[in-house]
Amino acid sequence: MNLWLAFIVTLVLCVLWLRIIDFLASKNYLSKKLSRKIVHIGTGPIFLLCWLFFPDNLWSKYVAAVIPFLITLQFFLIGIGVIKDQGSVDAMSRSGDPKEILKGPLFYGIAFIIVTILFWRNSPLGIITLMILCGGDGIADIVGRNISSPTLKWSKNKSIAGSIAMFIGGFIFSTVLVLIFIKSGYLHLDLTQSILKIIILNLVATIVESLPISDWDNVTVPLAVIFVGLIIF
């Protein structure tokens, strides 16, 4: 696909997803907590799958990175009150305070910008990192809040069920996306031989996510996964 056509298609799909969730949250079809995590879970896979639209040239990763940059810039402007967008606030904050967007959602977007530029589609590490952030961290919160289980001894606001969901969700999302990029010819890997590495990275992410550090998961998890991933890949 032409570079700019790929950019437009990707931007439209990502914004459309965000607008749909904003609408459902504003109409109370989704709770604020659930809509926040659905945005978290769904935006990443849509964006990564759209990487397949971009042509093979030097500028593709930078043009693609403009999309999370624009969305993150919007989050920032909403968070500081320059843009009034109650639908986005309802969808991405827990309490309805726009300043909450300056924490998790903002860090989430920054992670996507950096990983897109540094790793792009020829590296499994970028794909795995972002899918752990989406499928792992996002699903962990939903499961942890809705399934009763003992809390972790070292982190009383996190549960065993949430940590298990973190690992399983991250593993499924990252494995499926890696497989898609292998089949598309961008990753030259044997998935069977890479499974152990994907498991290790998800275990690392699960341990880091379980730490009692509020609102910083979108920073600590990708940093830990990238650090270990650079060693084992």
C-alpha positions in Angstrom: 0.0 0.0 0.0 1.2 3.6 -0.7 2.8 5.1 2.4 0.3 7.9 3.0 -2.7 5.7 2.2 -1.4 3.2 4.8 -1.1 6.2 7.2 -4.6 7.4 6.6 -6.1 3.9 6.9 -4.3 3.2 10.1 -5.2 6.5 11.6 -8.9 6.1 10.7 -9.1 2.6 12.2 -7.4 3.6 15.4 -9.4 6.8 15.9 -12.6 4.9 15.0 -11.9 2.3 17.7 -11.3 5.1 20.3 -14.4 7.0 19.3 -16.6 3.9 19.5 -15.4 3.1 23.0 -15.7 6.8 24.0 -19.4 6.8 22.8 -20.2 3.6 24.7 -18.6 4.9 27.8 -20.4 8.3 27.5 -23.8 6.4 27.2 -22.9 4.2 30.2 -23.0 1.1 28.1 -19.5 0.5 29.5 -18.2 1.4 32.9 -15.3 3.8 33.1 -12.9 1.1 34.4 -14.0 -1.4 31.7 -13.9 1.1 28.8 -10.4 2.3 29.9 -9.1 -1.3 29.7 -10.9 -2.0 26.4 -9.1 1.0 24.9 -5.9 -0.4 26.4 -6.4 -3.9 25.0 -7.8 -3.1 21.5 -5.8 -0.2 20.2 -2.5 -2.0 20.2 -3.4 -5.0 18.0 -5.3 -2.8 15.5 -2.2 -0.5 15.2 0.3 -3.4 14.9 -1.8 -5.2 12.3 -1.9 -2.0 10.3 2.0 -2.1 10.1 1.4 -4.8 7.4 -0.1 -2.0 5.2 3.1 0.0 5.1 5.6 -0.3 2.2 9.2 -1.4 2.8 11.1 1.8 3.1 13.0 3.8 5.6 10.2 6.2 6.4 7.4 3.8 7.1 8.2 3.3 10.8 8.4 7.1 11.4 5.2 7.8 9.5 3.5 5.0 11.5 4.8 6.4 14.8 3.1 9.7 14.0 -0.3 8.0 14.7 0.3 7.1 18.3 2.1 10.5 18.6 -1.1 12.3 17.5 -3.3 10.2 19.7 -0.9 10.7 22.7 -0.8 14.4 22.0 -4.6 14.5 22.1 -4.5 12.6 25.5 -2.0 15.2 26.8 -4.1 18.2 25.7 -7.2 16.6 27.2 -5.4 15.9 30.4 -4.2 19.5 30.9 -7.6 20.9 29.9 -6.7 22.5 26.6 -9.2 20.2 24.8 -12.6 19.5 26.3 -13.6 15.9 25.5 -15.8 14.3 28.1 -16.2 11.1 26.1 -12.5 10.5 26.2 -12.3 11.4 29.9 -15.2 9.0 30.6 -13.5 6.2 28.6 -9.9 6.6 30.0 -10.2 7.8 33.5 -11.3 6.0 36.7 -12.8 8.9 38.5 -13.7 11.4 35.7 -10.7 13.6 36.4 -9.0 14.5 33.1 -5.6 14.6 34.9 -5.8 10.8 35.2 -5.1 10.6 31.4 -1.7 12.1 32.1 -0.7 8.9 33.8 -1.5 5.4 32.3 -2.9 6.4 28.9 -0.1 8.9 28.3 2.6 6.5 29.2 0.9 3.8 27.0 1.0 6.1 24.0 4.6 7.0 24.6 5.6 3.4 24.8 4.0 2.8 21.4 5.8 5.7 19.8 9.2 4.6 21.1 8.8 0.9 20.3 7.5 1.5 16.8 10.6 3.6 15.9 13.1 1.3 17.6 11.9 -2.1 16.7 9.3 -1.9 13.9 8.0 -5.1 12.2 11.2 -6.9 11.6 11.9 -7.5 15.3 9.8 -9.8 17.4 10.8 -7.9 20.6 8.7 -4.8 19.7 5.7 -6.9 18.8 5.9 -8.9 22.0 6.5 -5.9 24.2 3.4 -4.1 22.9 1.2 -7.1 22.9 2.1 -7.9 26.5 1.2 -4.3 27.3 -2.2 -4.7 25.6 -3.2 -8.3 26.1 -1.4 -8.9 29.4 -1.7 -5.7 31.4 -5.1 -4.8 30.1 -6.7 -8.2 30.7 -5.0 -8.5 34.2 -7.0 -5.5 35.5 -10.3 -6.8 34.2 -9.9 -10.3 35.5 -8.4 -9.1 38.8 -11.4 -6.9 39.5 -14.1 -9.4 38.5 -12.8 -12.7 39.7 -12.4 -13.2 43.5 -9.0 -14.6 44.5 -6.4 -14.1 47.2 -4.3 -10.9 46.9 -0.5 -11.0 46.4 1.4 -10.8 49.7 3.7 -8.1 48.3 1.0 -6.1 46.6 -2.3 -6.0 48.3 -4.1 -4.2 45.5 -3.3 -7.0 43.0 -4.5 -10.6 42.9 -3.4 -14.0 41.9 -6.2 -14.2 39.3 -5.0 -10.9 37.8 -1.4 -12.1 37.6 -2.4 -15.4 35.9 -4.5 -13.4 33.4 -1.6 -11.1 32.8 0.6 -14.0 31.8 -2.0 -15.9 29.8 -3.3 -12.8 28.0 0.2 -11.5 27.2 1.3 -14.9 26.0 -1.7 -15.4 23.7 -1.6 -11.9 22.2 2.2 -11.8 21.6 2.2 -15.4 20.2 -0.6 -14.7 17.8 0.9 -11.4 16.5 4.3 -12.9 16.1 2.8 -15.8 14.1 1.0 -13.3 11.9 4.2 -11.4 11.2 6.0 -14.7 10.5 3.4 -15.7 8.0 3.5 -12.3 6.4 7.3 -12.7 5.9 8.5 -9.9 8.1 9.8 -12.1 10.9 12.2 -14.9 10.0 11.7 -17.0 13.1 10.7 -20.6 14.0 7.7 -20.0 16.2 8.2 -23.3 18.0 11.8 -22.4 18.9 10.7 -18.9 20.0 7.9 -20.0 22.3 10.2 -20.4 25.3 11.5 -16.9 24.9 8.0 -15.5 24.7 7.1 -17.4 27.9 10.2 -16.0 29.6 9.3 -12.4 28.6 5.7 -12.9 29.8 6.9 -14.2 33.1 9.2 -11.2 33.5 6.3 -8.9 32.6 3.9 -10.6 35.1 6.4 -10.3 37.9 7.1 -6.6 37.2 3.3 -5.9 36.8 2.7 -7.5 40.2 4.9 -5.0 42.0 3.1 -2.4 44.2 3.8 0.5 41.8 0.5 2.3 40.9 0.0 3.9 37.5 3.5 3.1 36.3 2.9 -0.3 34.7 2.9 1.2 31.2 6.5 2.2 31.9 8.0 -0.6 34.0 6.6 -3.5 32.0 7.8 -2.5 28.6 11.2 -1.5 30.0 11.7 -4.8 31.7 10.5 -6.8 28.7 12.8 -4.9 26.3 15.8 -5.3 28.7 15.4 -9.0 29.0 14.4 -9.4 25.4 17.6 -7.8 24.1 19.5 -10.5 26.1 17.6 -13.6 25.0 16.7 -12.6 21.3 
